């Protein structure tokens, strides 16, 4: 039995039964990280000392017959744009290279209360802006299935850590697919909840009306477990929904016998890799074999989703990133300044990378006088049309299934000089963020070159419980989630 290869639920069960100790799990994990991190480069920072202290605390609780939480002894990685008290939160940017938050994000507080063990902060595209993890200011993370390939973005560090068994589960953020897309590329389960289901308090903002904290796990049951812990209303977040959180764990193996699955034609058109199309259609066949009805759908305005997203996201990003001015915190230029405008300019020129600068420029442009109505207002109207498409579709079906990405993981450096081509990586994941609905990516096959293929399930607002059950049905019929990349 190799401990690091077990699921989070399995490792927790063994710790609670005292078959192993939390300290043994952490020591084994850090030994493996010591061997493989130089190859994968999933982390920006690690906290072995803090992890071992927490593990010792959990073991002492169990030895004394005390109560432990839902995540007892599970080593968890945190995307480095989620605030952690006493640990740096850099957003993979030079402008926040030495920033240590004075508080924990809501989700971090929750997982700590449930006895998770935080082992480190994972790499990402700077300020979560990217689809390949090549925009980090520190290093490029590699895909454990093929280290010549990208792991996806922006949460490629979290996805690679889970795939390489350097974490049992990870928290990430999803603004246009940054949990689901890297999960597809790395063969994980990536879950983006409904906008408002999980508090964004302590998440460094990229695009506030699109950002949502999600999870990357080894299987669907682990995704349900982590979502159970981090969901719920938070008075510190005005966008947090005050709605009841169901028991995601208890009914994970239950599913409606009259399941209706929508198959949108717009997601199976030009640009879709044939191997991915075949894998997803084979997966739909498994659902049909289990009694599901497949219903062809049209989401006619989804063709405008990519353009709509990049107008709204860049506009909100330009506003959110205006706070990085070198005055209150973050990077401060060491060069002398003639005036405050020069100081602001120099701080941002030195601190932001090229992709962040590109998006800030685009955002300022679409919000500028003379262009606000032509771009931002029009994009907001199209967003409502896309939302209406999904509302109409969900009046007919229980969930919508599509590919997660149009292609498998591509080579490092292959698209870095072509931003427009890079943006197309998120074409199937972006609509869920524009509409605010939950989505989950699960592994459904492999290419002939051995790269994972992901399938996306989307559901109605606050129906995470349903899509988790539907995803679990497929997982129970297949073994794609059990495959390992073979790191030695």
Secondary structure as GFF3:
##gff-version 3
##sequence-region A 1 488
A	DSSP	three_ten_helix	3	5	.	.	.	ID=ss1
A	DSSP	alpha_helix	8	16	.	.	.	ID=ss2
A	DSSP	alpha_helix	22	40	.	.	.	ID=ss3
A	DSSP	beta_strand	43	46	.	.	.	ID=ss4
A	DSSP	alpha_helix	48	63	.	.	.	ID=ss5
A	DSSP	beta_strand	75	79	.	.	.	ID=ss6
A	DSSP	three_ten_helix	94	96	.	.	.	ID=ss7
A	DSSP	alpha_helix	106	113	.	.	.	ID=ss8
A	DSSP	beta_strand	117	122	.	.	.	ID=ss9
A	DSSP	three_ten_helix	126	128	.	.	.	ID=ss10
A	DSSP	beta_strand	142	143	.	.	.	ID=ss11
A	DSSP	beta_strand	146	150	.	.	.	ID=ss12
A	DSSP	alpha_helix	156	163	.	.	.	ID=ss13
A	DSSP	beta_strand	169	173	.	.	.	ID=ss14
A	DSSP	alpha_helix	180	186	.	.	.	ID=ss15
A	DSSP	beta_strand	189	192	.	.	.	ID=ss16
A	DSSP	beta_strand	213	217	.	.	.	ID=ss17
A	DSSP	alpha_helix	220	230	.	.	.	ID=ss18
A	DSSP	beta_strand	260	264	.	.	.	ID=ss19
A	DSSP	three_ten_helix	265	268	.	.	.	ID=ss20
A	DSSP	alpha_helix	274	289	.	.	.	ID=ss21
A	DSSP	beta_strand	293	297	.	.	.	ID=ss22
A	DSSP	three_ten_helix	300	304	.	.	.	ID=ss23
A	DSSP	alpha_helix	305	320	.	.	.	ID=ss24
A	DSSP	three_ten_helix	321	323	.	.	.	ID=ss25
A	DSSP	alpha_helix	340	351	.	.	.	ID=ss26
A	DSSP	alpha_helix	354	367	.	.	.	ID=ss27
A	DSSP	pi_helix	372	377	.	.	.	ID=ss28
A	DSSP	alpha_helix	378	394	.	.	.	ID=ss29
A	DSSP	beta_strand	399	403	.	.	.	ID=ss30
A	DSSP	alpha_helix	419	423	.	.	.	ID=ss31
A	DSSP	three_ten_helix	424	426	.	.	.	ID=ss32
A	DSSP	alpha_helix	430	435	.	.	.	ID=ss33
A	DSSP	beta_strand	439	446	.	.	.	ID=ss34
A	DSSP	beta_strand	452	458	.	.	.	ID=ss35
A	DSSP	alpha_helix	464	477	.	.	.	ID=ss36
A	DSSP	three_ten_helix	480	482	.	.	.	ID=ss37
###
